[in-house]
């Protein structure tokens, strides 16, 4: 590795860390707070109730996830590897949002490192440096790699898988095979959509062995050991149906797949506006048009096809949730790097030698400017009342109290109270009281129903931002 490479990669990693410190102290009440709060709650309960990754629990006891009551608060989605990392850090630092977000930040630094060496191995160090730079600085990725979500960890694991598997196919030593199996398990268990992104692995195997790749015992061992833990986890999950959220609506809700709205949302709103913006999307398209070079061959295109397949299968999920596009960022960064290099090396016979660099610089600058404009609101805490109300509930209520903290089903408010309970009123208040949940906190202080409860039930604390009260059967409905 050349000295210039070390300097450039170090500079990119320092820059990647620095930009992610922007509002790193924001509470878990920003964009997609519902998913972040659920993820953080699992880690927090590992600290409060004991570490048991086979039975992860969050704070929500409601039936909103799948229509089933969940009194034990089971949370069976991805295997809680990422949550466990946060819990491990919290066991040292104490429970706070900054250290949780920094876990994701450092994971992303690892992703940047892996992306650099993967592209360097398949292409060249210049393309690798540009790819790492774009991955580190795309505003959309800067935000999501400082959230409390498992997606960035899956990306880290996938990049580790691609790099170790590519080395395995070249060197043919089992050490790299073992590392590949480890990363494959981390990726699939941390977010099962990683299965879609195994197509590049098949391509690398095909590129080495040809049509007989399926006859190789080492590849069968890799496949079995990579998928077996995930299959075991899915079988284990079936014992806790109340803890498995409904996910089928993520496939094709509203029959949106291949409709005009689908292409508009994915291509125009997400890729062309939010994630890459016009500038980055132009570089991305130019990179796709560039003829492959070096050892990369069709690897990047197969990787891109994996993203397209994932977008297609989880059509409504990708339309509904913008964080679902996080796995697309590495391959987008690579094609943007290729597109940028193309503009920087336009043949002087046909182009003015200053045009290419000027256009490239303009496109990159516009991507940063427009990209930050699109995501700046993601950092905002739109309802700061939930923070103050949560602190009040945590200060006043018994530690073992369950609480109703209605916030349209978003558990971010409930998370702030540091209590278990309900982020939605999914049953009559009388039933809540009968089941032992008698405390309610609301930020809708002017709501007639809340005001009526405050008049007739036991008012614990009230301010201009929240109402905290204790309910009894006799005071409900008066």
Residue pairs with C-beta under 8 A, 6 or more apart in sequence:
2 125
5 120
5 125
5 129
8 129
9 113
9 116
9 129
9 132
12 112
12 116
12 129
12 132
12 133
12 136
13 109
13 112
13 113
13 136
15 133
15 136
15 137
16 108
16 109
16 112
16 136
16 137
17 105
17 109
19 136
19 137
19 142
20 105
20 108
20 142
20 145
20 146
21 105
22 142
22 146
22 379
23 379
24 98
24 101
24 102
24 105
24 146
25 97
25 98
26 97
26 379
26 381
27 97
27 381
27 387
27 416
28 36
28 37
28 40
28 97
28 100
28 148
28 412
28 415
28 416
29 37
29 381
29 382
29 383
29 384
29 386
29 387
29 412
29 413
29 416
30 36
30 147
30 378
30 379
30 380
30 381
31 143
31 147
31 377
31 378
31 379
31 380
32 147
32 149
32 321
32 323
33 410
33 412
34 409
34 410
34 411
34 412
35 149
35 323
36 147
36 148
36 149
36 412
37 59
37 410
37 411
37 412
37 414
37 415
38 58
38 59
38 60
38 75
38 411
39 82
39 83
39 148
39 149
39 150
40 86
40 97
40 100
40 148
40 415
41 57
41 58
41 59
41 60
41 75
41 411
41 415
42 56
42 57
42 58
42 75
42 80
42 83
43 80
43 83
43 84
43 86
43 87
43 90
43 100
44 87
44 90
44 95
44 418
45 56
45 57
45 58
45 59
45 73
46 52
46 53
46 56
46 80
46 83
46 84
46 87
47 87
47 90
47 91
47 95
49 57
51 84
51 87
53 79
53 80
53 81
53 83
53 84
54 236
55 74
55 240
56 74
56 75
56 76
56 80
56 83
57 72
57 73
57 74
57 75
58 73
58 75
58 411
59 73
59 411
59 414
59 415
59 419
59 420
59 421
60 70
60 73
60 75
60 411
60 414
60 420
60 421
60 422
60 423
61 69
61 70
61 71
61 73
61 402
61 420
61 421
61 422
61 437
62 69
62 70
62 409
62 422
62 423
62 424
62 426
63 69
63 70
63 426
63 427
64 409
64 423
64 424
64 426
65 243
65 244
65 245
65 246
66 241
66 242
66 244
66 245
66 246
67 246
68 241
68 242
69 242
70 242
70 243
72 242
72 243
73 243
73 420
74 240
74 242
74 243
75 243
76 237
76 240
76 243
76 244
77 244
77 245
78 150
78 189
78 190
78 191
78 192
79 189
79 190
79 229
79 230
79 233
81 150
81 153
81 186
81 189
81 190
82 103
82 150
82 153
82 190
83 150
85 103
85 107
85 153
86 99
86 100
86 103
86 148
89 99
89 100
89 102
89 103
90 96
90 99
90 100
93 99
97 148
100 148
101 146
101 147
101 148
104 145
104 146
104 147
104 148
104 149
104 152
104 153
105 145
105 146
107 145
107 152
107 153
107 156
108 136
108 141
108 145
108 152
108 155
108 156
110 156
110 160
111 135
111 145
111 152
111 155
111 156
111 159
111 330
112 132
112 135
112 136
113 132
114 156
114 159
114 160
114 162
114 163
115 128
115 131
115 132
115 135
115 159
115 330
115 333
115 334
116 128
116 129
116 131
116 132
117 128
117 163
118 128
118 159
118 162
118 163
118 166
119 127
119 128
119 131
119 132
119 334
119 337
120 127
120 128
121 163
121 166
121 167
121 295
122 166
122 294
122 295
122 296
122 299
122 300
123 293
123 294
123 295
123 296
124 294
126 341
127 334
127 337
127 338
127 341
128 337
130 336
130 337
130 340
130 341
131 330
131 333
131 334
131 336
131 337
132 333
133 337
134 280
134 332
134 333
134 336
134 337
135 141
135 329
135 330
135 333
136 142
137 368
138 275
138 276
138 280
138 329
138 332
138 333
138 367
138 371
139 368
139 371
139 372
139 374
139 375
140 274
140 275
140 325
140 329
140 371
140 374
140 375
141 326
141 329
142 375
143 375
143 378
143 379
144 151
144 152
144 323
144 326
145 152
147 323
149 323
149 326
150 190
150 191
151 191
151 323
151 326
151 327
152 326
153 186
153 190
153 191
154 186
154 187
154 190
154 191
154 193
154 194
154 327
155 326
155 327
155 329
155 330
157 183
157 184
157 186
157 187
157 190
157 194
158 183
158 187
158 194
158 197
158 327
158 330
159 330
160 179
160 183
160 186
161 180
161 183
161 184
161 187
161 201
162 200
162 201
162 303
164 176
164 179
164 180
164 183
165 176
165 180
165 201
165 204
166 204
167 176
168 176
168 177
168 179
168 180
169 204
169 205
169 207
169 208
174 218
177 218
177 221
177 222
180 222
180 226
181 222
181 225
181 226
184 198
184 201
184 222
184 226
185 225
185 226
185 229
185 230
187 194
187 197
188 194
188 195
188 226
188 227
188 229
188 230
189 229
189 230
189 233
192 230
193 310
193 314
193 327
194 327
196 306
196 307
196 309
196 310
196 313
197 303
197 306
197 307
197 310
197 327
198 306
199 302
199 303
199 305
199 306
199 309
200 299
200 302
200 303
200 306
202 213
202 302
203 298
203 299
203 302
204 299
205 213
205 216
205 219
206 213
207 297
207 299
209 216
209 219
213 219
237 243
237 244
238 244
249 316
249 317
250 314
250 316
250 317
250 320
251 313
251 314
251 315
251 316
251 317
252 315
252 316
253 316
253 320
254 316
256 262
256 315
256 316
256 319
257 312
257 315
257 316
258 312
258 315
261 319
262 315
262 319
265 318
265 319
266 311
266 318
266 319
270 318
270 322
270 325
271 281
271 284
271 325
271 328
271 332
272 278
272 281
273 370
273 374
274 322
274 371
274 374
274 375
275 325
275 328
275 329
275 332
275 371
276 283
276 284
276 332
276 336
276 367
276 371
277 366
277 367
277 370
277 371
277 374
278 366
278 367
278 370
279 362
279 363
279 364
279 365
279 366
279 367
279 370
280 332
280 336
280 363
280 364
280 367
280 371
282 339
282 363
283 335
283 336
283 339
283 340
283 343
283 360
283 363
283 364
283 367
284 332
284 335
284 336
284 339
285 339
286 338
286 339
286 342
286 343
287 334
287 335
287 336
287 337
287 338
287 339
287 340
287 342
288 301
288 304
288 335
288 339
290 338
290 339
290 342
292 298
292 300
292 301
300 331
300 334
300 335
300 338
303 331
303 334
304 331
304 335
307 327
307 328
307 331
310 318
310 327
311 318
311 328
314 324
317 324
318 324
318 325
340 360
340 363
340 364
342 356
343 356
343 357
343 359
343 360
343 363
344 356
344 357
344 360
345 356
346 353
346 355
346 356
381 387
383 407
383 413
383 443
385 443
385 465
385 466
386 405
386 407
386 412
386 413
386 416
386 443
387 416
388 463
388 465
388 466
389 405
389 413
389 416
389 417
389 441
389 442
389 443
389 465
389 466
389 468
390 405
390 413
390 415
390 416
390 417
390 418
391 416
392 441
392 461
392 463
392 466
392 468
393 403
393 405
393 416
393 417
393 418
393 419
393 439
393 441
393 468
394 416
394 417
394 418
394 419
396 460
396 461
396 468
397 403
397 417
397 419
397 439
397 468
399 419
401 419
401 439
402 419
402 420
402 421
402 422
402 436
402 437
402 439
403 414
403 417
403 419
403 420
403 421
403 422
403 437
403 439
403 440
403 441
404 421
404 422
404 425
404 432
404 437
404 439
404 440
404 441
405 413
405 414
405 416
405 417
405 419
405 421
405 422
405 423
405 440
405 441
405 442
406 413
406 422
406 423
406 424
406 425
406 440
406 442
406 444
407 413
407 414
407 423
407 424
407 443
408 423
408 424
409 423
409 424
410 423
411 423
412 423
413 423
413 443
414 420
414 421
414 422
414 423
417 441
421 437
421 439
422 432
422 437
425 432
429 440
429 471
429 476
430 473
430 476
430 477
432 438
432 471
433 471
433 472
433 473
433 476
434 473
438 470
438 471
438 472
439 460
439 468
439 469
439 470
439 471
440 453
440 468
440 469
440 470
440 471
441 466
441 467
441 468
441 469
442 450
442 466
442 467
443 465
443 466
444 450
445 451
445 462
445 463
445 464
445 465
445 466
445 467
450 467
452 478
453 469
453 471
453 475
453 476
454 462
454 467
454 469
456 475
456 476
456 478
457 469
457 470
457 471
457 472
457 475
457 476
458 469
458 470
458 471
458 472
458 475
459 467
459 468
459 469
460 468
460 469
460 470
461 467
461 468
462 468
